[in-house]
Amino acid sequence: MISTIAVSKPELQTQQLLESTQNQARELFLEHGALWVKNAIPRSFVDELAAAYQQIYTDQPIKKLRKKHAVVGDQRFMISIKLKPPFNDPFLYANDILFPMVQSILGSQCVISSFGSVLSFPGAQHQAIHFDHPPLFESPEACGSIPPYALTVVIPLVDINQKTGSTAIWEGSHRRATARQELEVLSETPQWSQASVPSPDRGDAYLMDYRVIHGGMANNADYARPILYLVYSRPWFQDTFNFNDQKPVRFAAGERKNIPKKFRHLFANH
Ligand SMILES: O=C(O)CCC(=O)C(=O)O
């Protein structure tokens, strides 16, 4: 993957990005529509999230998951996370490393559009290649030239490798006026080898512009591949495309009040 950045040990320890790292991250993201951020979150925290996720979601009978959650591919589910510990934590949704990067891209007024996960079970086939949202405007030139309006931060809960499959990303497609035709061709004849493929370890994250062409790859491992995602957007954007049956953000009873006051605006649309 071309667009990659590593958070240094001192940055991770002090939980503060150097201005130069933040600027570099922003430039890379704007150009490529994606960014693989190495060492973004302490692994011990990711392992805590992974253990909770497994118990609450992965270990459920597949029949139950199919009934309650969106099916987004063969043996692949999109599950809105029920916000309660350890998920209801500013360290996750307003992370000191990742959130300033997001704000530098979407503006300081950005909000959380959705908070969920994609769970691919062993044997899941490649997903259909897609945009996360249909183009906002009729004009392809306009769509490619506006600044980002929404982006997804993906936090893998297992190490991602060739076996587990990753998310294949067509870097730069968010800005191409020809992206719609490109997607049509890829939908008929997928060319997975042309895509950029991050292989993040636990603790890494990757960001994707809502306009970038991408698709989840097959899971050929013998264990599930859960990834958490946080979609941030400019405050005016409402994702009516992905969420009609399930809520984009789900609070467990009594949990909303545990959001620190200074972060409540992030949940203003929910
Ligand atoms: O499974 C993945 O890697 C990506 C899933 C995805 O892009 C989606 O469901 O929109």
Ligand as a Chemical Component Dictionary entry (heavy atoms), coordinates in Angstrom:
data_LIG
# 
_chem_comp.id                   LIG 
_chem_comp.type                 NON-POLYMER 
_chem_comp.pdbx_formal_charge   0 
_chem_comp.three_letter_code    LIG 
# 
loop_
_chem_comp_atom.comp_id 
_chem_comp_atom.atom_id 
_chem_comp_atom.alt_atom_id 
_chem_comp_atom.type_symbol 
_chem_comp_atom.charge 
_chem_comp_atom.model_Cartn_x 
_chem_comp_atom.model_Cartn_y 
_chem_comp_atom.model_Cartn_z 
_chem_comp_atom.pdbx_ordinal 
LIG O1 O1 O 0 -14.646 -6.774 5.200 1  
LIG C1 C1 C 0 -13.945 -5.816 4.844 2  
LIG O2 O2 O 0 -12.715 -5.858 4.827 3  
LIG C2 C2 C 0 -14.558 -4.552 4.352 4  
LIG C3 C3 C 0 -16.037 -4.521 4.474 5  
LIG C4 C4 C 0 -16.638 -3.380 3.746 6  
LIG O3 O3 O 0 -15.985 -2.651 3.061 7  
LIG C5 C5 C 0 -18.074 -3.126 3.828 8  
LIG O4 O4 O 0 -18.838 -3.973 4.318 9  
LIG O5 O5 O 0 -18.488 -2.027 3.366 10 
# 
loop_
_chem_comp_bond.comp_id 
_chem_comp_bond.atom_id_1 
_chem_comp_bond.atom_id_2 
_chem_comp_bond.value_order 
_chem_comp_bond.pdbx_ordinal 
LIG O1 C1 DOUB 1 
LIG C1 O2 SING 2 
LIG C1 C2 SING 3 
LIG C2 C3 SING 4 
LIG C3 C4 SING 5 
LIG C4 O3 DOUB 6 
LIG C4 C5 SING 7 
LIG C5 O4 DOUB 8 
LIG C5 O5 SING 9 
# 
